[in-house]
Amino acid sequence: MLETIRNLGRVTELAMVLVRHGFADLVDRLGLPSSKGTGARSGGEKLANRYNAYARLRMVAEQMGPTFVKLGQLLSQRPDLLPKEFILELSKLRDQVTPIPFADVKVQVEGSLGRPLAEVFSEFDTKSLASASLAQVHRAVRADDGREVAVKVRKPGIMRTIEADMELLMVLAKLADKELDAAASYDLPALVTEMDRSMHQELDFTLEARHMRTAQAHLSPNLKVIIPNPHLDMTKPGLLTMDLVRGLTLDKAGLSPEEGKKLANDLVSLMMEEVLLNGFFHGDPHQGNLLVTRDGQGRPHLAVLDWGLAGRLNNDDRYLLCDLLMATLNRDAKSVIKAWVDMRVVPRTYQDPTLERDVADLLEMVNTKGEPVQTAKVILEMMEIMRQHRLMVPMQYALADKALLEMEGVARALDPEFRPVEAARPFVWRLYFERWRPDAMARRFLTHLSDALHLIQNMPRRLENLVSQLEKGELSLQLKHEGLVPLTKAVQEGASRVTVGLIVAALIMGSSMIITTGVGPDLFGLPALGVVGYIISGVIGLWLIWSIIRSRGGHL
């Protein structure tokens, strides 16, 4: 399998880094090529005596470069898969690196825009404002209108590096799936595919610009949070031009306690609106992506940067998340597990009775003795329970959980007295009532009605296909023999009910068409034939429902 990798030198480099960090046994089990010398192995053993495995894996990622650092950062969003101690180590990964030379930046900018740099920008600072593993940012001034902008430039060659490293990681994931029993339950190849997709999204700056525009459109007018405006005419996949925001990091902004409370409230309101009410949210709101900027009166405002990673929740996702939050606040273990089932975290066939007990213990552990609920602790402990029970969280929920965790950490840094539950409660209730608003219920009803009508419309074609398969002998059934008489009876009853159901559907459709024609005679002001058809279909439908309930012992 290793022979399929184009860059075998990178495989050898990874193997040697693993050996130097005390993972020689893993290298041997995976069959990776490495030096058999004792020097590196003894050095790795010494390092293993000083640091645990999680810290050493973090060091491996840092030494292997941007792809592995980014991979570690993305994995830190999956506490449902990794132990808490490993998550804490991965959260320490930072991708601050030495800036690339300005000559390379110039080549990238001119290549993206197809014009000389001096023709596009009247000023362009040669020193970068910030430099990370994937891109770096420079201050510039537009030549056409004099607006001051920040230009984010993708580093040259980074796409090739990431594609080669992701190829290597996929091969390693398949090897680990095959050779390591502990890896079998995690579906590592699917996880690498997910990470590869996230990383390519972050590298497409046109997508980041769209994220910024979407966030601006959803931003509440009374919320004084700054999201830089992207300049779409100067944005390409490898280049992002946006308004320059001048500000200080949270630790250097010199905030008073009152200002800290105000900014904490702004951040929580922003994230709660994004996650619960809008279904579109910043995926990585840590302190490095936040700046404090002051207006003309000296009042502080939060600026939210780096929208490369964003999450989305559709309406059903938001409502299910609301169910989970309500169940957690009510300390109802059964409702928590029901929400997990609906969220596709727990399979409907899952039978382990210890899951409910573990959730009940968690809910009893928090909020005891009148102490305030620490939502970050609850989320992490829930993820730990999922990990122990080999349950995987869909990516959209995992990203939302990680965003809320980071939000709470920043809010507590701004306001040590921050109460997350009290801050989140009004947004949870707003989402709860939104779910049952007449217009929302009407939209769901129309969606279900449309699905039902499509089913009725396509039923003749499906029956035709079924009959055609029967005629050709292409239809096959796999049956487990446990007594054919009850099975035959059940099939006959089911076929009869399907037939009756089709007749009812046809009556309803036919009666509806007659009603629209207005042909007399009339009954109750409507065409009599159509009214009679509705009555007959209603009677037959009620009889069909009653027969199903009776055959199931009184349960529908």
PyMOL commands that set and color helices and strands:
alter all, ss='L'
color gray80, all
select helices_A, chain A and resi 2-4+8-20+24-30+38-50+53-64+66-75+84-90+102-113+117-120+158-179+181-186+188-203+205-218+232-234+250-252+257-278+287-289+315-329+333-342+354-365+375-388+395-414+420-435+438-472+484-517+528-551
alter helices_A, ss='H'
color red, helices_A
select strands_A, chain A and resi 121-124+130-131+135-142+148-154+225-226+239-243+280-282+290-294+300-304+310-312+522-523+526-527
alter strands_A, ss='S'
color yellow, strands_A
deselect
rebuild
show_as cartoon
